[in-house]
Amino acid sequence: MEANAALRVPPRAGVPSRLPRAVGAALGYGSLAALLALTGLLVLAAANKLTFMVPANPARFPSWVAGPLAHSGVTITGRGFVFALIGLSGAYGVALACHRSLDRRVVVAAIGGLIALCTLAPPILSADLFSYVAYARMGVLHGISPYIHGPVAIKHDAVYPFTHWVFTRSVYGPVFTLTSYALAPLGLTATLWGLKALEGVAAAVMVAATWSIARRLGRDPLPAAMIVGLNPVLLLYGVGGGHNDVLMLSLAMVGVLWVVSGRAASGAAALVASVAVKASTAIVAPFMLLGTPDRGRLVRGGVLATAIVAVVGFAAFGTHVVGFLVQLEKHQSLSSTSSWPETLSGFFGHIPAADAIGRAAFALGVVGLLWATWRGSIDWIPATGWALLLLAVTSPWLLAWYTFWPLPFAAVGNDRRLLGATLFTELLFLSHRLPGIAG
């Protein structure tokens, strides 16, 4: 493969638009306003009182959960939520189509406003954030390793009634666990909202990294940043839910930025940090290796960063630190009705080996993508996006935040098929879940 294969890109990227500029501007700015208004509506409704939007304790909604926007007076029904999410999806598409008619400063301000709104929301659409808080309090306040025990070990703690996966040990790496440990001594409120703030900052960093990568590769950075920063699933489920997938992807994209900027060792270190938040981005490593001219520095940087993480992890947690990988594998043995293997199995009258078929399809797909990358048939960044999409859709346990894993790679990879497949996967997942919310 040629040394500069990773930098060979077409001069234009993004979603096409042939609208007259005045019409495009009116539609584009209107869509940005709709995104802000509808997101604000959902955030305020979530903070107002206990509803389906905050799957916490079914009988309690304390101020440390409701957050700074509590008692807003805004309410919304399940059906209203569904219509709002449909409106957000439509506005997102219109904004992307009209990107050439929009002022960059206005778009950046809109992205910042959306991230801020979702950061100020209580933990919406998922209870995982309470598990993060529980693991942190287990280790710091109770001296119990989250890699050995689940939150059931701290039944007397104030966060326990809000935690759903009480028997599940932590599936997250030492970088994320130690970061959450730093917040635990500050109290329950500070831990929860500190983690929310961390994901909000991570989302902003991801958008900035996406912008910089696109510009570095000679592409228009505006549509790339919009694809990531205006995406309703990433905003509501990722930032709104406080999921560490946002931090994981943010560190991975910083790694990509440093690699395409000629800082291979630093890029590898950032990717190691990403994997040490959540192991899903480990699949990025072989593609980064194939696509980087300076493989020696990449390997040395990765090995050094891995050694540092290992030393710190073993010092903090002992040999139990590797338990998060074992627990992650057990977690992937679960199945959900939203997953593609289960959906296809049900469609064909239940296929007994659906999960095994999904895993085989993932393995074959990744091998094919690595082969194509090595031969120079596909650039390593979109190839990585396809691999992450395969990881999500072949997983027997599919969640909303898995569906945006390929999104930043699609945004900078100049592969409209990857972008279309990623957005289609998001819509398919939502279409499966929304009827239950609408009642």
C-alpha positions in Angstrom: 0.0 0.0 0.0 1.3 3.5 -0.8 2.5 5.5 2.2 0.1 8.3 1.6 -3.0 6.1 1.0 -4.7 7.4 4.1 -4.5 10.9 2.7 -5.9 10.2 -0.8 -9.4 11.6 -0.7 -11.8 13.2 -3.1 -11.9 17.0 -2.8 -15.6 17.2 -1.7 -17.5 15.4 1.0 -20.8 15.7 2.8 -24.4 15.6 1.9 -25.2 17.2 -1.5 -27.5 20.2 -1.9 -28.8 21.8 -5.1 -31.3 24.2 -3.4 -31.1 27.9 -4.2 -29.0 29.6 -1.5 -31.9 31.6 0.0 -34.2 28.6 0.2 -31.3 26.5 1.6 -30.6 29.2 4.2 -34.2 29.4 5.3 -34.6 25.6 5.6 -31.2 25.2 7.2 -31.6 27.8 9.9 -35.1 26.7 10.5 -33.9 23.1 11.0 -31.3 24.3 13.5 -34.0 26.2 15.4 -36.2 23.1 15.4 -33.3 21.0 16.7 -32.7 23.4 19.6 -36.4 23.8 20.3 -37.3 20.1 20.3 -34.2 19.1 22.2 -35.0 21.8 24.8 -38.6 20.6 25.1 -37.4 17.0 25.8 -34.8 18.1 28.3 -37.1 20.3 30.2 -39.8 17.7 30.2 -37.4 15.1 31.5 -36.2 17.4 34.3 -39.8 18.4 35.4 -41.0 15.2 37.0 -40.4 11.5 37.1 -41.5 10.0 33.7 -40.5 7.2 31.3 -37.7 9.5 30.1 -35.7 9.0 33.3 -35.6 5.2 34.0 -34.4 5.6 37.6 -36.3 4.7 40.8 -40.0 4.4 39.8 -41.1 6.1 43.0 -38.5 8.8 43.6 -37.1 11.7 41.7 -34.7 13.6 44.0 -33.1 16.9 43.1 -29.7 15.3 42.7 -31.2 13.3 39.8 -33.4 16.0 38.3 -30.6 18.5 38.1 -30.5 22.3 37.5 -33.6 22.3 35.3 -35.9 20.6 37.8 -39.5 21.6 38.1 -39.5 23.3 34.7 -43.3 22.9 34.4 -42.9 21.3 30.9 -44.6 17.9 30.4 -44.7 15.5 27.4 -46.5 12.2 26.7 -44.9 9.1 25.2 -46.6 9.9 21.9 -45.3 13.5 22.1 -41.8 12.2 22.7 -42.1 10.0 19.6 -43.2 12.9 17.5 -40.5 15.1 18.9 -37.8 12.5 18.0 -39.3 12.1 14.5 -39.1 15.9 14.2 -35.5 15.9 15.4 -34.6 13.3 12.8 -36.2 15.3 10.0 -34.5 18.5 11.1 -31.2 16.7 11.2 -31.6 15.6 7.7 -32.6 19.0 6.4 -29.7 20.7 8.2 -27.2 18.3 6.6 -28.8 18.9 3.1 -28.6 22.6 3.5 -25.1 22.9 5.0 -23.7 24.9 2.1 -26.1 27.7 2.9 -25.3 28.0 6.6 -22.9 30.2 8.4 -20.2 28.2 10.2 -20.4 30.3 13.4 -24.2 29.7 13.6 -23.8 26.0 13.2 -21.0 25.8 15.8 -23.2 27.8 18.2 -26.1 25.5 17.6 -24.0 22.4 18.2 -22.7 23.9 21.4 -26.2 24.7 22.5 -27.4 21.2 21.8 -24.6 19.6 23.7 -25.1 22.0 26.7 -28.9 21.2 26.8 -28.3 17.5 26.8 -25.6 17.8 29.4 -28.0 19.6 31.7 -30.7 16.9 31.3 -31.1 14.3 34.0 -29.9 10.8 32.9 -32.4 10.2 30.2 -33.4 7.0 28.3 -31.0 4.8 30.3 -30.0 4.0 33.9 -26.4 3.2 33.1 -25.1 6.4 34.6 -26.3 5.3 38.0 -24.2 2.2 37.6 -21.2 4.3 36.9 -21.9 6.3 40.1 -22.4 3.0 42.0 -19.1 1.5 40.8 -17.3 4.7 41.8 -18.8 4.8 45.3 -18.2 1.1 45.7 -14.5 1.5 45.3 -13.9 4.9 47.0 -16.4 4.9 49.8 -16.9 1.2 50.6 -13.6 -0.3 49.6 -15.3 -2.9 47.2 -13.8 -3.4 43.8 -16.4 -3.1 41.0 -14.4 -5.7 39.1 -15.2 -8.3 41.8 -18.7 -7.4 42.9 -21.8 -5.7 41.4 -23.7 -2.8 43.1 -25.7 -5.3 45.1 -22.8 -5.2 47.5 -23.8 -1.7 48.6 -27.5 -2.1 49.1 -27.4 0.6 51.9 -25.9 3.2 49.6 -28.1 6.1 48.4 -27.4 5.3 44.7 -28.5 1.7 45.0 -32.3 2.2 44.6 -31.6 3.9 41.2 -29.3 1.2 39.9 -30.8 -1.4 37.5 -27.9 -3.8 36.8 -27.2 -4.6 40.5 -25.5 -8.0 40.0 -23.3 -6.9 37.1 -19.7 -6.2 37.7 -18.0 -3.3 35.8 -17.4 -3.8 32.1 -15.4 -0.6 31.8 -11.7 -0.1 31.7 -9.4 1.3 34.4 -9.1 4.8 32.7 -12.8 5.4 33.1 -13.1 3.7 36.5 -10.3 5.8 38.0 -11.8 8.9 36.5 -15.1 8.2 38.2 -13.2 7.4 41.4 -11.8 11.0 41.4 -15.4 12.3 41.6 -16.8 10.0 44.2 -15.3 11.8 47.3 -17.2 15.0 46.2 -20.6 13.4 47.0 -23.5 11.8 45.1 -24.6 14.9 43.3 -21.1 15.9 42.2 -20.3 12.4 41.0 -23.4 12.1 38.8 -23.2 15.6 37.3 -19.4 15.4 37.0 -19.8 12.4 34.8 -22.5 14.1 32.8 -20.2 17.1 32.4 -17.4 14.8 31.3 -19.6 13.3 28.5 -20.6 16.8 27.4 -17.0 17.9 27.2 -16.2 14.7 25.4 -18.9 15.3 22.8 -17.5 18.8 22.1 -14.0 17.4 21.8 -15.3 14.7 19.4 -16.9 17.4 17.2 -13.7 19.5 17.3 -11.6 16.4 16.4 -13.9 15.6 13.5 -13.7 19.1 12.2 -9.9 19.1 12.4 -9.6 15.6 10.8 -11.8 16.7 7.9 -9.8 19.9 7.4 -6.5 18.0 7.7 -7.7 15.6 4.9 -8.7 18.5 2.6 -12.4 18.2 3.1 -15.1 20.6 4.1 -15.2 20.4 7.9 -18.6 21.9 8.4 -20.8 18.9 7.2 -18.5 16.5 9.0 -19.0 18.4 12.3 -22.7 18.6 11.7 -23.0 14.9 11.1 -21.7 14.3 14.5 -22.7 17.3 16.5 -26.4 17.5 15.4 -27.1 13.8 15.5 -30.2 13.2 17.8 -29.2 9.7 18.9 -25.7 10.8 19.9 -27.1 13.9 21.7 -30.1 12.3 23.5 -28.8 8.8 24.2 -25.1 9.5 24.4 -24.8 12.9 26.1 -28.3 13.0 27.6 -27.9 9.5 29.0 -24.3 10.2 30.1 -22.9 7.2 28.4 -19.2 6.7 28.4 -19.3 5.6 24.7 -19.1 9.4 24.0 -15.8 9.6 25.9 -14.6 6.4 24.3 -15.2 7.7 20.8 -13.9 11.2 21.6 -10.5 9.7 22.6 -10.5 7.5 19.5 -11.1 10.5 17.2 -8.3 12.4 18.9 -6.1 9.4 18.2 -7.2 9.5 14.5 -6.5 13.3 14.4 -3.0 12.8 15.7 -2.2 10.0 13.4 -3.3 11.9 10.3 -1.3 14.9 11.6 1.9 12.8 11.7 1.9 12.1 15.5 1.6 8.4 15.3 2.8 7.6 18.8 0.4 10.1 20.4 -2.4 8.8 18.3 -1.8 5.2 19.5 -1.7 6.5 23.1 -5.1 8.2 22.7 -6.5 5.0 21.2 -5.2 2.9 24.1 -6.9 5.4 26.5 -10.1 5.0 24.5 -10.0 1.2 24.8 -9.2 1.6 28.6 -12.5 3.4 28.8 -14.5 0.8 26.9 -13.0 -2.0 24.9 -15.2 -1.6 21.8 -12.7 0.7 20.0 -10.0 -2.0 20.1 -11.2 -2.9 16.6 -9.7 0.5 15.5 -6.1 -0.6 16.2 -5.4 -2.9 13.2 -6.9 -0.5 10.7 -4.9 2.4 12.2 -1.8 0.2 12.0 -2.4 -0.6 8.3 -3.2 3.0 7.4 -0.3 4.7 9.1 3.0 5.2 7.3 4.9 5.5 10.5 4.0 2.1 11.9 7.1 1.9 14.1 6.2 5.0 16.2 2.6 3.9 16.3 3.6 0.5 17.7 6.0 2.0 20.2 3.5 4.6 21.4 0.8 1.9 21.7 3.0 -0.5 23.7 4.2 2.3 26.0 0.7 3.5 26.6 -0.6 0.0 27.2 2.2 -0.6 29.7 1.4 2.6 31.6 -2.4 1.7 31.7 -1.5 -1.9 32.8 0.8 -0.7 35.6 -1.7 1.8 36.9 -4.6 -0.6 36.6 -2.8 -3.4 38.4 -1.6 -1.0 41.1 -5.2 0.2 41.7 -7.2 -3.0 41.2 -4.7 -5.9 41.2 -5.2 -8.8 38.9 -9.0 -8.2 39.0 -8.6 -5.3 36.6 -8.7 -7.7 33.6 -12.1 -8.9 34.8 -13.7 -6.1 32.8 -12.8 -8.0 29.6 -14.3 -11.2 30.9 -17.4 -9.4 32.1 -17.7 -7.7 28.7 -17.6 -11.0 27.0 -20.4 -12.3 29.3 -22.4 -9.1 28.6 -22.2 -9.9 24.9 -23.6 -13.3 25.5 -26.9 -11.6 26.4 -29.4 -11.0 23.6 -32.0 -8.3 23.0 -35.0 -8.2 20.8 -33.5 -5.0 19.1 -30.4 -6.8 17.9 -30.1 -7.7 14.2 -29.3 -11.4 14.8 -32.4 -11.7 17.0 -34.6 -9.7 14.6 -33.5 -11.7 11.6 -33.9 -14.9 13.5 -37.5 -14.1 14.4 -38.2 -13.0 10.9 -37.2 -16.5 9.6 -39.0 -18.4 12.3 -36.2 -18.5 14.9 -32.7 -19.5 13.8 -31.1 -21.5 16.6 -27.5 -20.4 15.9 -28.4 -16.7 15.1 -25.8 -15.3 17.6 -23.0 -17.6 16.3 -23.9 -16.6 12.7 -23.7 -13.0 13.7 -20.2 -13.5 15.2 -19.0 -15.3 12.2 -20.3 -12.6 9.9 -18.5 -10.0 12.0 -15.2 -11.9 11.8 -15.4 -12.5 8.1 -16.4 -8.9 7.5 -13.5 -7.5 9.5 -11.0 -9.8 7.8 -12.3 -8.6 4.4 -12.0 -5.0 5.5 -8.5 -5.5 6.7 -7.6 -7.2 3.5 -9.1 -4.4 1.4 -7.3 -1.8 3.6 -4.0 -3.6 3.2 -4.4 -3.7 -0.6 -5.3 0.0 -0.7 -8.8 -0.6 -2.0 -10.3 1.4 0.9 -8.9 4.0 3.2 -8.4 2.9 6.7 -10.8 5.5 8.3 -14.0 4.5 6.5 -12.9 0.8 6.8 -12.8 1.4 10.6 -16.3 2.8 10.5 -17.6 -0.2 8.6 -15.9 -2.5 11.2 -17.6 -0.6 14.1 -20.9 -0.8 12.3 -20.5 -4.5 11.8 -19.6 -4.8 15.5 -22.8 -3.0 16.4 -25.2 -4.8 14.0 -23.9 -8.3 14.6 -23.9 -7.9 18.4 -26.7 -10.0 20.1 -27.0 -7.1 22.6 -27.7 -3.9 20.6 -28.4 -0.6 22.4 -29.0 2.9 21.0 -25.5 4.2 21.9 -23.9 1.3 19.9 -25.5 2.6 16.7 -23.5 5.9 16.7 -20.1 4.2 17.1 -19.3 4.5 13.3 -20.7 8.0 13.0 -17.5 10.1 13.4 -15.7 7.8 11.1 -18.4 8.1 8.5 -18.3 11.9 8.9 -14.6 12.2 8.0 -14.3 9.1 5.8 -16.0 10.5 2.7 -18.1 7.3 2.3 -21.7 8.2 1.8 -22.7 4.5 1.9 -21.2 4.2 5.4 -23.0 7.3 6.5 -26.3 6.1 5.0 -25.9 2.7 6.6 -25.1 4.2 10.0 -28.1 6.5 9.9 -30.3 3.7 8.6 -29.2 1.5 11.6 -30.1 4.3 14.0 -33.5 4.8 12.4 -34.2 1.0 12.4 -33.3 0.8 16.1 -35.5 3.7 17.0 -38.4 2.4 14.9 -38.2 -0.8 16.8 -38.3 0.9 20.2 -40.6 3.9 19.7 -43.9 2.1 19.4 -43.4 0.9 23.0 -42.8 4.4 24.2 -45.8 5.8 22.3 -48.0 3.3 24.0 
